[in-house]
Amino acid sequence: MNLHAVRAIYLFEMHRWVRTIVQSVAAPVITTSLYFIVFGAAIGSRMPEINGVSYGAFIVPGLLMLSILTESISNGSFGIYMPKFAGTIYEVLSAPISAGEVVLGYVGAAASKSFVLGLVILATARIFVPYEINHPFVMLAFLVLTSVTFSLFGFLTGIWADGWEKLSIIPTLVITPLTFLGGSFYSIDMLPGVWKTIALFNPVVYLVSGFRWSFYGVSDVSVGVSLAATLGFLAVCLAAVTWIFRTGWRLKT
Amino acid sequence: MESIISIQGLAKTYAGGFQALKGVDLEIRKGEIFALLGPNGAGKTTLIGIVCGLVRMTGGRVIADGHDIQKDYRAARMKIGLVPQEISTDAFEKVWDTVKFSRGLFGRAPNDAHLEKVLKDLSLWDKRGEKIMALSGGMKRRVMIAKALSHEPSILFLDEPTAGVDVELRRDMWDMVRGLREQGVTIILTTHYIEEAEEMADRIGVISNGELILVEDKDVLMRKLGKKQLTLQLQEPLTAIPAGLEAYPLELAAEGAELVYTFDAQAETTGIAELMKRLAERGVDFKDLHTQESSLEDIFVSLVRARA
């Protein structure tokens, strides 16, 4: 195993993150804080409790998930898209490094960033909204799993994208709507009849629900199903990335 | 001589059906500077791309320093450094960080002393703390060379190293390449400047339409190139070479109206004066004369044209 290479890619990516800290950390933290202030502290105080949890606290896991998903995809995709765009990918392709090591370096860095960002947002939320975490280890496990899975998904979109537009399509046109409709701000039990069934086809519902369970012990779907769905998506992404490196799709001619 | 890269039957057909390489066989000798010449689209970059791992071969086999580039790609690639034709760098990174990254990427433990030497050799040491975007085009190209040398490769590929480079930097580049050869690095460079191949290479390969049409020691080629021809347009056509001149490499052309003398331009005496005297003694008169020198360029163009 070429550990020097994994380390080089990982540090390169983390270095880029630190260099752009305003954009990569401050921006998402401020955006999420605005949600906490408006929906949590201001509007939340006039909303009834959901499943025995105050509205302000109820939205914390969902909002955190929204940031993690968006940032993971953006970090994961940008990390590999940038070398493709700038042409510096030649170096990675000509290096004595396996596909698995490339993924470990890029996706490992993207997931690390998301994980740290998640913790920062969690700490920031505490300033505006009181919340509790009933199952901290499950919460951390979900945080890690989601960061890794969606950084990998982002990595795939970064390989797929052949222009800046495509790069932003997935986060803005797919992930953000799915997260807003995935029960970040409400329990899907509150949806009328058929919409509740439709919501169950939204994969983000399982993520948010499982994550919320780790906080308050209440969920829309069982935590086991949530975990299985997330792991399933991880498996799909792993299979896709394996196929890509085997065939050289969009990387080698 | 021991070969460091062995290419056998290398073929590449792109997805669109374009045959970029049609079964190339080539041995690169250890420690030499090998120049690969060819017109645009001949297959030079594809060949380099395959050996370095950027392009997938559709047929054949490549052994680099004893390692199959597919089966044993890690060992093979650790031995190879690549400077591609296009300048592509991480604009926001500092020079020092980027060479450190390259060394790690190629599986080497950190070695600041080596990186320092590489940067100093390329006159980049003073620029080590600068962002790459702040450097001039020539400096950026040096950064790419520094990156390629960061992991101490024994084989270095330079794809069009002096394309769009000013005369002074080109000279520097040549000196640097010679310096590397002295350190034992084998260098394969592609170029379409014939002057560059003449100046630098130990051996020259000419590639055209995906086929390697000539591989020759430069000196041998230069000797061929060193041939000059003197053509005399005779007053009276001859039917045969005059008696007593059989020892001269003479030929009749244009149905006896021209007498062609081929000689070595680099020899101390060309023999022209002696030939003229002897022709005069035999009453062979001429109305005009001209000399002609075949350059590597002529050879190259005629080779390529013949195959096209």
Interface residues (C-beta under 8 A of the other chain):
Chain A: N2 H4 A5 R7 A8 I9 L11 F12 H15 R16 R19 P83 A86 G87 T88 Y90 E91 V92 L93 S94 A95 P96 I97 S98 G248 K252 T253
Chain B: Y14 A15 G49 C52 G53 L54 V55 R56 Y73 R74 A75 A76 R77 M78 I80 L82 P84 E86 S88 T89 D90 A91 F92 E93 D97 K100 F101 S102 R103 G104 L105 F106 G107 R108 A109 K147
